[in-house]
Amino acid sequence: MLIASQMEPTYARSVYPCFDEPAMKATFNIRIVHDPSYVALSNMPAIDVSEVKDENGSLWTVTTFNTSLKMSTYLTAFVICDFDYVSRTVRGNEIRIWARKEAVKNGYVDYALNITGQIFSFLEDVLNVSYPLPKTDLVALPDFGAGGMENWGLMIFQEASLMNLPSDEFTSRKAMIALIVSHELGHQACGKKYLFFLFKWFGNLVTMNWWNDLWLNEGLASYFEYLGATFVEPKLSLDKIFYAHVVQPVLREDSEIVRSLSESEDKIKGSFSLMSLFDDITYSKGASITWMLSGFLTEKLFIRALTLYLKEFSFSNANQDDLWTHIQMVVDAQDKVQLPASVKQIMDSWTCQNGFPVLTLNLTTGTIRQEQFFNKKNRKSTDSYNNTWIIPISWMRNGSSQPLTWLDKSSKMFPEMQVSESEYDWILLNVNLSGYYRVNYDQLNLKRLARLLENDPKAIPAVSRFQLIDDVFALTDFGYVPIETALELTKYLAKEDELFIWNVVLLNLIPDNLESTLKNYEVYPLLKKYLLKRMLPIYHYYAGFIRQNVDALEDDYFAQVYLEKLFATACWLGVQDCLDLSSELYAKWMDNPEYKIPFLIRKTVCCYGVAVGSDKEWNFAWKMYNHTDSVEEDEDILLYAMSCADEPWLLYRYLQYGLSDTLFSSNCTSAIISHVVTKDIGHRVAWEFVTENWPLLSQGYGQELLHDVLKVMGRFVKTDVQIQELQVFYNATLEEDEREAITLLLESAKLENIERRKLLIKVANWLEKNVDD
């Protein structure tokens, strides 16, 4: 048994009577009556523990806590648990990390304790304002809906966010813990040199006036967590990891979502829409805008402004205008950094408008035009996209950095950006992704950049190569440029040795959800030939480590995060070495179940070990899945791997097993069907299975399962006859109102597939001409 509280945003009111608004701050006196075999924790240290008997004569423990600092209701917290802890006192601040007893005993939380201590020591040495509480508790919960919560003095985390095995030397696991701990810790403390702690005082010391400015808490915290993590784990590359994990994913999302970063209060009514504010726009777009702001101000001025701001609003509330005012004061007091407009005008254009801009550059005239990035393929005539931003443009010409310039209207001519007729004269905008926008180059510049990449890819910084490819594929998806333009930029890839760049290419060319569909088209053999020619150098480089010395990759963060996609693609393309390697490693594991397949490619090895093998390999996966001490992560991998079998009868048997309550929990059955239906031969097997067993399945899973299966089946719908086949089944099994929704879904799937077919024909035509280059 365990009790833990999560009050943000509006749950304090369901725990104790209060006006549950962030601007209403108070001090809190908390006393908890609990079972004597448990310990009670709250924001402040316990000042008294006594005993009391109830009317039945049972003994209870009463823990009374010191009066809290002045704070918002959503930061009050308590945990009642029978956990153990490890502790360390850093200059008067006792840090304790609590977790299940066996986890503490096995050293699973030692790493988190080490970095928490480091961050606090660092705060005392480098930062101006010391931590305002006498203790900090971090609690690892077996089940918790968020990654972590910054309650002042009592932070709570998912176990996975705080624990790692002492034997695990790999950076990726530590990086995740460092990121989450640094995010939540920063909400606690304040200072003036390293940004990540400074801004995290935004939540606890300085709180937003109301939830519409939530990004001041979380967006800025998300930015500083990356600075924090790279401080305690210097092997991480800050700009690469920030772009790959924060900016690129949110640019994809922000082009679809119609919400600005800072909404007006009257737009946000009721707690339902409050919860919807805790999304990637708040966290990742907020972080990306902060990255841009720090970039054009310089870190020095940015921190100076934040220090002023925090001193003025300590223990009270502020809104984004208060922040802009303090930044403006600092800008006005110096003359090195000149801005084209007031800080408020610049920043409101990014926080108060939906979406973000795309810049279109014409090199012949040196003109840059901005417009809101939107999906031209789905544009309705009633849509209005007339937002204008004030945009900082970092740029380079022929490899040398140029002074920052600004675009403050919808279009502007920059004579310095006109290029000569020499093919070696090129321009790159938004260098190292310092701004939150996409760039659409004219054909002239793209040709020159493509040629440059083929001759000397390192002439363009790695983050800018990543961004160039990501931008051009996004521009293709949204109807700005033809697919051939994007493909031209992939010709150089045989010389590309950065895994995070390969990852973005593969996700665009072979999206995870299309693997089985692509094999049905004539594009597959061409794509295979074209990609293998470019992929084999980087594949063999990493396969060498997997075979001989996988430990050498322990500091290679991107290998740990992205190698799986590279290897899965190599096996999918039929690279014999990849299939052999999977068989070898899987056979080693079958010979000795104590053997650990390298976790970097475990999912791929298990999948292709089963696919290349017979029922013997499948039965071994089944046996290991049912092993009593298999960990959840391995169970998920094996659940997936068993759907990779190449024999229809094995897949059918697997689906039958899935129906059994004794063999699987109910949430696994749905996962099994979803895994099988995505495979080459599996989609027909799974569909027949679902239609045969529908009465039984509908009792357990109902519409949700049907929708999941249908989404995947929809990828294979190409003709009216196939739609009718599905429709007959739905007419027999669904209520009338549900049938209409399904019909719409099938029609849109069909249209999508027709569009995809057209696109794949274009890709195939281009590949035919370029496959031998």
Secondary structure as UniProt FT lines:
FT   STRAND          3..4
FT   TURN            8..11
FT   HELIX           12..14
FT   TURN            22..23
FT   STRAND          31..34
FT   TURN            36..37
FT   STRAND          39..42
FT   STRAND          46..53
FT   TURN            55..56
FT   STRAND          59..65
FT   HELIX           73..75
FT   STRAND          78..81
FT   STRAND          84..90
FT   TURN            91..92
FT   STRAND          93..99
FT   HELIX           101..105
FT   TURN            106..109
FT   HELIX           110..126
FT   STRAND          135..141
FT   STRAND          148..149
FT   TURN            152..153
FT   STRAND          154..158
FT   HELIX           159..161
FT   TURN            166..167
FT   HELIX           171..186
FT   TURN            187..188
FT   HELIX           195..204
FT   STRAND          206..208
FT   HELIX           211..213
FT   HELIX           215..232
FT   TURN            234..235
FT   HELIX           238..242
FT   HELIX           243..247
FT   HELIX           248..254
FT   TURN            255..256
FT   HELIX           265..267
FT   HELIX           270..275
FT   TURN            276..277
FT   HELIX           281..285
FT   HELIX           286..297
FT   HELIX           299..313
FT   TURN            314..315
FT   STRAND          316..318
FT   HELIX           320..332
FT   HELIX           343..351
FT   STRAND          357..362
FT   TURN            363..366
FT   STRAND          367..372
FT   HELIX           376..378
FT   TURN            381..382
FT   STRAND          391..397
FT   TURN            398..399
FT   STRAND          400..407
FT   STRAND          411..413
FT   HELIX           415..417
FT   TURN            423..424
FT   STRAND          427..429
FT   HELIX           431..433
FT   STRAND          438..441
FT   HELIX           443..455
FT   HELIX           457..459
FT   HELIX           462..477
FT   TURN            478..479
FT   HELIX           483..488
FT   TURN            489..490
FT   HELIX           491..495
FT   HELIX           499..509
FT   HELIX           512..514
FT   HELIX           515..518
FT   TURN            519..520
FT   HELIX           523..548
FT   HELIX           550..553
FT   TURN            554..555
FT   HELIX           557..572
FT   TURN            573..574
FT   HELIX           576..591
FT   TURN            593..594
FT   HELIX           599..601
FT   HELIX           602..612
FT   HELIX           615..625
FT   TURN            628..629
FT   HELIX           632..641
FT   HELIX           642..644
FT   HELIX           648..658
FT   TURN            661..663
FT   HELIX           666..677
FT   TURN            680..681
FT   HELIX           682..692
FT   HELIX           694..700
FT   HELIX           702..714
FT   TURN            715..716
FT   HELIX           720..733
FT   HELIX           736..770
FT   TURN            771..772
//
